[in-house]
Amino acid sequence: MSGWNILCDFDGTISVEDVIDSLLDRFGRPGWEALERDWRAGRIGSRECMSGQVELLQMTRAELDEHLRTLWIDHAFPGFVAKARELNVPIRIVSDGLDHAIHQILGRYGLDDLPLAANHLAPATPPKQWQLTSPFQAEGCRSGTCKCACVTQARSTGARTLLIGDGASDFCAADHVDFVFAKHRLIEHCRAAGIPYMPITGFEDALEFLPRLVDGTLAHHARYHEAAAA
């Protein structure tokens, strides 16, 4: 074993766009925007927000799957997975998104066998069409998928943990891992909190950095980056 494992966000990190946002834009009935505002203002958690939004989706299974076929992932992610497997670094996707969507999208790339923690999308009792359940929630956490609990589970193996993410749903988990490859808003969080990280624009960068993380040569460059950014 390499001594590392990877927890990787999906929406906006592996995927080019946020899946639930794209579904709501196309199939959402009125009311989902108000839930989004309440979540962004901190009045509700992401689990309550997404559960309510999913209930407002008006689409058939065929329409859902047709839409998912139009969504893409970072072009370098398959190569990153191959390199991680070559280095014996396990990868688990940890997402506050939808399991069915993630499996469908990754399936086009032959990657739907990656371990996954995400919300479960299921048919609902009419007149509602869809409902959300959260098999990876945790007591006291308002997210659908408690990424901190996933970190705790990963660290229980004794290996160090790398988080790859991009936004607010990754902030709490970033506080508890050993290293972060950060995109977008997660860069500022890591910088402000003093978390060891490297900024990435996508998986081309992550593919370059991973072997250096595993062999221990990346730490100096990460400290240099933090000092330069201060």
N, C-alpha and C positions, 0 to 999 in steps of 0.2 A: 504494500500500500504506500501511497505517496505521503501520507500524513495530513492530507487536506481533503475536504469535501466542499461541494459547491451548492449553494441555494440560489436559484435564479428566478427573478420576477419574469412575468410574461408580457403583459400589456405595456407597450411603449418601450420595452427592453428587448424581448425576443421579437414581438410583433411590431410591425411598422406603425400601426395605429391602435388605439384603444378599441377593443372589440365591442364592449357594452355601449360605448359612446356611438359607435357606428350603427349598432342595432337600434338604439333609441332614436337616432337621427332619421332612420328609415322607417321603423315600425312602431315607434313609441306613441301612445295616445297622450293627450294633454294631461299634464300633472307631473311628468317626470322632471321637468325643469325646476319646479318648486322643491322637489326632493333633493335635487342637486345643490340648490342654493342653501338648503338647510344643512346639508353635509359640509359644504365648504365653509359655512359659518360656525361649524362645530356644534350645532344644535342636535344633530343625530349622528350616529356612527355609520361606517360604510356598510355594515350588514343590514341595518334598517333601511338605509338609502337604496341599496341594490335590490333588496327584497321587494320594496315598493315599486321600483322601476321595472323589475322583471314582470311583475303582475300587470304592468301597463303595456307590455309588448303584444302586439296584435299581428301574429304571423303564423303560418303553418310550418310544420317540420320541413317540408320541401323548400319553402321560402327561406327558412333559416339556413339550411345547408347550402342553398344556392348562393346566399349572401356570403357565407363563410368561405366559399371558393374564390371570392374576389379579394380576400385579405391575405397579406404576405408577411413573411418574417425577414429579419435581417439576413442578407445574402450570405454572410460569413458564419452564421450560427451552426449550420451542419458541420463545417470544418472545425469549429470550436469544440463541438461535441466529440468529433473524431479524435482531436488532440487530447481532450480530457480523458477519453477512454484509453488512448495510447499511454498516457501518464498514470493510469490507474487512479484517477480522481473521480469519484462518484458525483453525479449531478442529479439534483431534485428540483423540479419546478415548484415554486411556492407562489401562489397567485390569489389575489382577491377577486379574480375573474371567474369565468364559467368553464367548468370541466369539459362539457361537450364541445364547446368552441375550440378549446385548446387541443383536444384530441383530434378533431376534424382538421384543423389547420396543420398541425405537426404531422398528421398522417400522410399528407401529400409529399412530405419530405422523408418518410420512413422513420420518423422520430417519435411516434406516439407511444413507444415503449418506455419513454423516460418517466421515472416516478413523479407523481403529481399530487400536490395538495391544493385544492381549489374548491369553490362553491359548486354545488350540484344543481344543474338545471333539469327540471322534470315537468312533464305535462301536469296541468292543474285541473281541478273540478270546474266544469263550465259554470258561469259564463267566462271565467278567467281561462286563459290558454296555457299560461306558464307559471311555475312557482320556483322559488329558490330555497334550498336548504344548505346548511353550512356544517358539514361533517368535521371540519377542522377548526371550529371556533373554540374559544377557551373562556372560562369564567373570568369576568372582569375586563375582557377585551371586547371592544365594540366593532372590531373587524370581522368579516365573514371567515377569513382564514387568519388565524393568529400566527404570524410569521415568527414572533418571539418564541412560541411553543415549538415551532419547527427548528429554530436555532438550538433550543435546549435539547431536543431529541438528537440533532446532528452532533452536538458537542459531547453527548453521552458516550459516543464511540471512542473518545479520546483523541480524535483527529481535530485539527484546526479547521475553521470554517471561513470560506470566502462567500460574501454576498455580492450578487450582481443585480443592480436595480436602478430606478430612475426617479422615484417620486415619494410622496408622503406615506404611502402604504409600506415603504421600506425603512422609514426613519427609525422606528422602534427596534427593528431587527438589527439595523446597522450599529446600534449602541452595544450589541452583545456579541458580535462576531469578531474574528481576528483580523480581517482585512476586507476591503470593499473595492469593487470596480464600479464606479459611480457615473451615472449620466444625469444631465439636467438638474432638477432641484436637489437631488441627493448629493451632488457635489458640494453645494453650499452647506447642507446639513453636516456632512462629514468634516468640512473645513472648520465650521463653527464649533463642533463638538470635539475636535481633536482626534478624530477617528482615523487610523491608518487607511489610506485610500489611494487609488490612482483614477484620474478622470479618463473616461472613454467616450468616444463618439459612437461606437458600435462594436461589433464582435471582431472586426479586423484588429482593433486595438487589444481587445481581450485575448485574442489568439496570440498576439505578440507577447503579452505580459504573462500569460499563464505559466509557461515553462520557467520563467525567471522567478515567479512566485514560489513554485514548487522547489526549485533548487536553492532558494534563499537569497538570490542576488537582487531581487526587486526592492527589498526593504530600504536600502540606501537611497534608491531613486525616489521612493515614496516620501522619505523624510526630506529629501532635497526639494521635491515638489511642494510640500507643505511649507517649507521655509521660504521658498520663492514666492508662494502665494500670500504669505502673511503680510 
